[in-house]
Amino acid sequence: MIDWTLKAASAHNGKVALVTGASRGIGLGVAAWLIAEGWQVVLADVDRVRGSRVAKALGENAWFVAMDVAHESQVAVGIAEVLGQFGRLDALVSNAAVTEPHNPPLESLELARWNRVLAVNLTGTMLLAKHAAPYLRGHRGAIVTISSTRAHQSEPDSEAYAASKGGLLALTHALAVSLGPDIRVNAVSPGWIDARDLGARLEAPLGESDHGQHPVGRVGLVEDVAAQVAWLLSDNAGFVTGQEFIVDGGMTRKMIYLG
């Protein structure tokens, strides 16, 4: 498991956030950070066993709900459970994703695989926003989508993932315009984030070459993304909507020549 003690816990602020894909990685880091800032956080994930265990470990301000965001019925039921339990919803962090960026070569890419990646990574956000919007609107809430720098640059054989994350950026600004002024919607695009559990990071640490290729001198951590998300959900970002925030240690600004 990762180290969840990101910072000292604050008094409960009375607000409720739903974070999807929250049983591990960036989603877990965001959930832990928001709890430390005083949020009541609902962790949603398809992994019931790990999700329940993580929520228990995070304490009384964490609550788990099982959800596959690609299925509208599960999204609707999950959000209804949140409202039934807490009576409000102030923030949505749409993080759930099929995270493997590589697919088979285009000529052998199965349509079913393409459709599954798009259903989870892109359609899931639309479904979450659709069912959460009435409740977010009542509290002038906010949505943060988790895209990727792969929306801007690619490796070979990553068509499905890149398309889903690129589509997510367009969906983000469309939602911002449709749901404003009551709901703000922004995207965070992480670069290379070492989102492994603490044990895995200690067992196989990244090397100097991994860190050194980043202008800031290191690979990113889930805390880097979580801090950006928390700011976007806060009142301090009240004049910010429809925007993308790249959290990548400067890599998308670095020109690389080989040879």
C-alpha positions in Angstrom: 0.0 0.0 0.0 1.1 3.6 -0.5 1.9 5.9 2.3 -1.4 7.8 2.9 0.0 10.2 5.5 0.3 13.1 3.1 -0.3 15.8 5.6 -2.0 16.4 9.0 -5.7 16.1 8.8 -7.9 19.2 9.1 -11.3 19.7 10.6 -14.1 18.5 8.5 -15.2 21.3 6.1 -18.7 19.9 5.5 -18.1 19.2 1.8 -18.4 15.9 0.0 -16.2 14.9 -3.0 -16.6 11.8 -5.2 -13.3 10.5 -6.6 -13.4 7.6 -9.1 -10.7 5.1 -9.7 -9.7 5.8 -6.1 -8.5 2.5 -4.8 -4.9 3.1 -6.1 -2.5 5.5 -7.8 -3.5 9.0 -8.6 -7.1 8.5 -7.5 -6.0 7.3 -4.0 -3.6 10.1 -3.7 -6.3 12.7 -4.5 -8.7 11.1 -2.0 -6.1 11.1 0.8 -5.1 14.7 0.1 -8.7 15.9 0.1 -9.4 14.0 3.4 -6.4 15.7 4.9 -7.9 19.1 3.8 -11.2 18.2 5.6 -13.3 16.8 2.9 -15.6 13.8 3.2 -14.5 11.7 0.3 -16.4 8.9 -1.5 -14.0 6.5 -3.2 -15.5 4.8 -6.2 -13.8 1.9 -8.0 -14.5 -1.4 -9.7 -12.2 -3.2 -7.2 -14.6 -3.8 -4.3 -12.1 -5.6 -2.1 -9.2 -3.1 -2.3 -11.6 -0.1 -2.4 -13.3 -1.1 0.8 -9.9 -1.8 2.5 -8.5 1.5 1.4 -11.5 3.5 2.6 -11.3 1.8 6.0 -7.6 2.6 6.2 -8.2 6.3 5.3 -10.6 6.7 8.3 -14.0 8.0 9.1 -14.0 10.7 6.4 -13.6 8.0 3.7 -16.5 5.9 2.3 -16.5 3.4 -0.6 -19.0 2.8 -3.3 -18.5 0.2 -6.1 -18.8 1.6 -9.6 -17.9 0.8 -13.1 -18.2 4.3 -14.7 -18.7 2.8 -18.2 -22.2 1.6 -17.1 -24.8 4.3 -16.7 -26.9 2.3 -14.3 -23.9 1.9 -11.9 -23.1 5.5 -12.1 -26.7 6.6 -11.4 -27.0 4.1 -8.4 -23.6 5.1 -7.0 -24.4 8.8 -7.0 -27.8 8.1 -5.5 -26.0 6.2 -2.7 -23.7 9.2 -2.1 -26.7 11.5 -1.8 -28.5 9.1 0.4 -25.5 8.8 2.7 -24.4 12.4 2.9 -27.2 14.5 1.5 -25.0 16.6 -0.8 -22.2 16.5 -3.4 -19.8 19.4 -3.8 -17.0 18.0 -6.1 -16.4 15.3 -8.7 -12.9 14.1 -9.6 -13.2 11.9 -12.7 -10.1 9.8 -12.6 -11.2 6.2 -13.4 -9.4 4.9 -16.5 -8.0 2.0 -18.3 -4.5 3.1 -17.6 -2.4 0.9 -19.9 -1.6 3.4 -22.7 -0.4 0.8 -25.3 -2.7 -1.2 -27.6 -1.8 -3.7 -30.2 -0.6 -2.4 -33.6 -3.4 -0.6 -35.3 -3.9 -3.4 -37.9 -4.7 -5.8 -35.1 -6.4 -3.5 -32.6 -9.7 -5.1 -31.7 -12.8 -2.9 -31.7 -13.9 -4.3 -28.4 -10.6 -3.1 -26.8 -11.0 0.4 -28.4 -14.6 0.6 -27.2 -13.7 -0.4 -23.6 -11.0 2.3 -23.3 -13.2 5.0 -24.7 -16.2 3.8 -22.6 -14.2 4.1 -19.3 -11.8 6.9 -20.0 -14.2 9.3 -21.9 -17.8 8.2 -21.8 -17.5 7.5 -18.0 -16.8 11.2 -17.4 -19.9 12.3 -19.4 -22.1 9.9 -17.4 -20.7 11.0 -14.1 -21.2 14.7 -15.0 -24.7 14.0 -16.3 -25.8 12.3 -13.0 -23.8 14.5 -10.6 -24.7 17.9 -12.2 -28.0 18.5 -10.4 -26.4 18.0 -7.0 -23.2 19.9 -7.8 -25.2 22.8 -9.1 -27.0 23.3 -5.8 -23.7 23.9 -4.0 -21.8 25.7 -6.9 -19.5 22.7 -7.1 -16.6 21.8 -9.3 -15.5 18.9 -11.5 -11.9 18.0 -12.3 -11.2 15.5 -15.0 -7.9 13.6 -15.2 -6.5 13.6 -18.7 -2.9 13.0 -19.7 0.0 14.6 -21.6 -0.7 11.8 -24.0 -3.5 14.0 -25.3 -0.7 16.1 -26.8 2.1 13.6 -27.6 2.3 9.9 -28.4 4.3 6.8 -28.5 3.6 4.1 -31.2 0.5 2.0 -30.7 -1.4 4.1 -28.2 -4.3 5.2 -30.3 -7.2 4.2 -27.9 -5.6 5.8 -24.9 -4.5 9.0 -26.7 -7.9 9.4 -28.3 -9.7 9.0 -25.0 -7.5 11.5 -23.2 -7.7 14.0 -26.1 -11.5 13.7 -26.1 -11.5 14.3 -22.4 -9.9 17.7 -22.9 -12.6 18.7 -25.4 -15.3 17.3 -23.1 -13.9 19.3 -20.2 -14.3 22.7 -21.9 -17.7 21.7 -23.4 -18.9 20.8 -19.9 -17.5 24.1 -18.5 -19.6 26.1 -20.9 -22.7 24.0 -20.5 -22.7 23.8 -16.7 -21.4 27.3 -15.9 -21.8 29.5 -14.0 -22.9 27.2 -11.3 -20.3 24.4 -11.9 -16.7 24.9 -12.8 -15.0 22.2 -14.9 -11.2 21.8 -15.4 -8.8 19.2 -16.5 -5.4 18.1 -15.0 -3.0 16.3 -17.4 -0.3 14.4 -15.6 2.9 13.4 -17.2 5.1 10.6 -15.8 3.8 10.0 -12.3 5.2 7.2 -10.2 1.8 6.1 -8.9 3.0 2.7 -7.6 2.4 1.7 -4.0 5.1 2.6 -1.6 6.4 -0.9 -1.3 6.9 -1.2 -5.1 8.7 2.1 -5.3 11.1 1.1 -2.5 11.7 -2.3 -4.1 12.4 -1.0 -7.6 13.3 2.7 -7.3 13.5 4.8 -10.5 17.0 5.6 -11.7 18.9 8.9 -12.2 18.2 8.8 -15.9 14.4 8.6 -15.2 14.5 11.7 -13.0 17.1 13.6 -14.9 15.1 13.8 -18.1 12.6 16.0 -16.4 13.4 19.8 -16.2 12.5 19.8 -12.5 14.9 16.9 -11.9 12.5 14.2 -10.8 9.6 12.0 -11.8 6.2 13.1 -10.5 4.4 11.8 -7.5 0.7 11.4 -6.8 0.9 14.3 -4.4 1.9 16.6 -7.2 -1.4 15.8 -9.0 -3.4 15.8 -5.8 -2.3 19.3 -4.8 -3.4 20.7 -8.2 -6.7 19.0 -8.0 -7.4 20.2 -4.5 -6.6 23.8 -5.6 -9.0 23.5 -8.5 -11.8 22.3 -6.2 -11.2 25.2 -3.8 -12.7 28.6 -3.7 -9.3 30.0 -4.6 -9.9 28.7 -8.2 -13.3 30.4 -8.4 -12.4 32.3 -11.6 -11.0 29.2 -13.3 -13.0 27.0 -15.6 -12.6 25.2 -18.9 -8.9 25.0 -18.5 -6.2 22.3 -18.7 -3.4 22.2 -16.2 -0.3 20.1 -17.2 1.5 18.5 -14.3 4.6 16.9 -15.9 7.8 18.4 -14.5 8.2 20.4 -17.7 8.5 17.5 -20.1 6.1 18.7 -22.7 8.2 21.9 -23.0 11.5 20.0 -23.4 13.0 19.7 -26.9 14.8 16.4 -27.5 17.1 15.7 -30.4 18.5 12.2 -31.0 21.6 11.3 -33.0 
